[in-house]
Amino acid sequence: MVTTSAASSQRVILPNISWQTFETILAEMGNNRATRLAYDCGTLEIMTPLMPHEHNKRLIEKLIDNLAEELNLNLKSTGSVTCKRPDLLRGVEPDSSFYIQNEPVMRHKQNLDLTQDPPPDLVIEVDYTSASVDRMPIYLALGILEVWRYDEPVMQIYQLREGVYVPCNNSPTFADLPLTAEVPRFLAESLKIGEILMIRSFRDWVRQQIRIGQV
């Protein structure tokens, strides 16, 4: 067992864990918990987020909610739902996840089975560089179309194209807006003016992009 810590999370790494043991740990821990798990071919990471991590995650979720509303997109928020494929020996609980393109398919679903259901269209990872298990190969194997990685003060968007993740400055999901530059700017602004005023400012920015014809 290896234990690591960062300013925004604490992590435990367990090697040589079978898939059956991973499933047992998931069942015993239940759904009402703060921890996030990632499993990659025998290596299990258990992460407990602290306040900075959760604060940035929640703010990014709010920005996504506002993007969807302003761009008239339906979405289904699925939070840190466990995404797992026993045939691939991979499983992960993202910081946050969303169905957007596949929202109609998943709207009434109460449980996720990736052997039958599509994976989330968008996942969020916060404080990425402190992770001990690289989650990108897991997301790639699961077929996640878009990944946002935020490691304050830098955000990177990755889009799945022809079997590999390609870094993008803009979000293909949200009308190709330049979010890698703008999201960190608005998150930093929230520390100066507060969350509510920052969200209003972000909405104004999105509406301005629409008015000037960039969306």
N, C-alpha and C positions, 0 to 999 in steps of 0.2 A: 504494500500500500504506500502511495506517495501523496502527501498533502501539500498543497500550494496555496498561496493567498495573494491577493492584489487589493488595491484600494477599494474596488467595488465588488469583489466576490471572493469566496473561499471554495477550494476545489479538492476533491479526493479522487485519486486515480487507483483503480483496482485492475490488475492484469489477470489474464487467464480465467476470465469469467465466461461460463457457458451461456448459451442463449436461454436455456431453461432457467438458470439462476437469474439472469437479467429479467425474465418474465416474472419470476417469483418476487424479486425486489420491487418491481413495478406494482404487483398486486398487493404486497404488504405495505408499501408506502402510501397507496391510495392516491386520490386525485386532489385532496385538499392539503396541499403542501407548497412550500416556497422553492424547494429544490428543483433543479433541471438535470435531466440525465441524457447522456450521449453514449451510445454503444457502437463500437466499430470492430467487428471480427475478433471479439474476445477481450477488448479493453473497454472498461467502463469508467466514465467520468461522472461524478456527482458534484454539481455546482450549487452553492448557496449564494444567491445574489444579495448584495448589501444596498444601502440607500442610493448611492450615486448611479448604480446600474439600473435599479428599478425606476428611478426618476427619469433618466434619459429614455428608457424603454417606453414609459407611459407617455412622455411628450411626443415621441415619434409616432406612437399609436394615434394620438390626437391629431397630429398632422395628416396622417393617412385618412382618418375619418373625414377631415375637412377637405382633403383633395377629392375623395370620392363624392362628397356632397356637391362641391362646386363643379365637378366635371360630369355630374349626373351619372355616376357609376354605382351599381349595386355591389355590396360586398357582404361577406359573412366573416366575422372575426372569430378565429378559432384559438387564439391565445397560444399557450404552450402545449397544445395537444400532442400526444405521443404519436410520432410518425415512425412506423416500424415495418420491416419486411423480413420475416424469418428466413425466407429463401436467400436473402442477401446478407444475413447476419449483421444487419445494420438497423439502428434505431436512434431517434433524436427527439428532444423536446426543445424547439426553438424558443427564443425569448418572446416572440409573437409571430402569428401566422394569419393569413387571410386567403379566402377564396374570392376571386373577382371575376375572371373569365369563366370559371366553373361554378360561380355562385348559384345559378339556376339548378345545376345538378345536385349541389350539396345543401341547398336551402333547408330541406326538411330532415336531413340526416342527423341522427342523435349520436352515432358512433362512427369512427373512422376505421376502415379496413382497406389498407393500401394494396391488398391483393385484388380488390374490386373497384375501389374508389380512386379518383385522381388525387394526386398530392396537392397540398396548398399551392396556390399560384405565386404567393409572395411570402417570404419569411424574413424576420428581422433578427440580427445578432448584434448584441451590444457588448462593448469591451472585448473585442474579438481576440486581440493579441495575447490576452492572459489565459486563453483556453489551452488546455494541455492536449486535448483530442481535437484534431483538425476536423471541423464539421463540414467543410466544403465537399470532400469526397463522399460523405454520407448524403448530403443534399443532392449531389450529382447522381449518385446511384438511385436515389428515390425519384429523380426527375423533377425536382423543384425548378420552376421556370425562372424565378427572379429572387435574388438574395441581396438584402441590404446589410452591410457590415459597418457598424459605427464604433469607432475607437477614438473617443474624444481627443482632439477636435476634428477628426477626419472621417468622412463617410465614403464608402465605395459601393457602387451598384454593379451587380453581376447578372448577366442575362445568359440563359442556356441556349447555345446555338451549335447545332450539329455535334452534339455530344460533349461540348466543353463549355466552361464558363468564360464569358468575354466581359472584361470591365467596360462600363459605360459611364459617361458623364451625365446622361439623361436617363429618365425612367421610361422604358417602353410601355409600361402599364399605365402611367399617368401622363399621356399626351406628350411624351418626350420633354417634359419640363427639366430644367437643369438642377436637379435636386441634390446632387453630390456637393455642390457649392452652397446652395441655399439652405438646406436643412441644418448644417452646422451653424450657419450664421443666425438662424432663428433660435436654435437651442441656446446659443450664447446670449442672444438678446433677452431670453426669458430670465436670465440671472440679473439683468439690469431693470427690467420693467415688470416682471412677473409673468406667470403663465397665461392669464386671461388676455392681457394686452398683447402678448406675443402671438397668441392664436388669432386675435383680430387682425394683427398686422400681417400674418401669414395669409389669411383669407383675402385681404386686400391685395396682396402681391399676386395670388393666383388669379383673382378677378382681373387684375391689370394685364396679365399675360393673355387672358381670354380676349380682352378688349382690343389689344394691339395686334391680335391675329396670330399669336404664336401657338395658340392651342386650337 
